[in-house]
C-alpha cells in the first residue's frame, strides 16, 4: 500500500517522474518491460490484445501495450495497490488515498520535458 509500480520510456522521463515523486513524498518501484510476455499478447484480429490470457505478467503486459502505441515519453504508474486503504493506518484513514496526484502536480509544476 505504500509503493506503486512504474514502467516507462525513455529513462530520462522516468527519472523526472521519480524526482517529482520524491518531492511529493510518494514512492514508486521501477519494473522492467519484459519483451518475452509480448507473444502472449498477439492477436489474429488486431495488433495486440490488452489483457492477459493467463495470470502471468499482467502488470508488465499492460505497460507493453502502452509501449506499443505511444510515440511520446510515457510512464505507467500502477496505483491499484496504493489507491485505496482497506484498513485504517496510523498515518491515513481507510478509503481512497489519492496516490499519484501529488507526483503529477509536482511534475506539472516542474515543467516536465517529456
Secondary structure by P-SEA (a helix, b strand, c coil): ccbbbbbbcaaaaaaaaaaaaaaacbbbbbbbbcccccccccccccccccccccccaaaaaaaaaaaaccccbbbbbccccccccccccccccccccccaaaaaaaaaaacccc
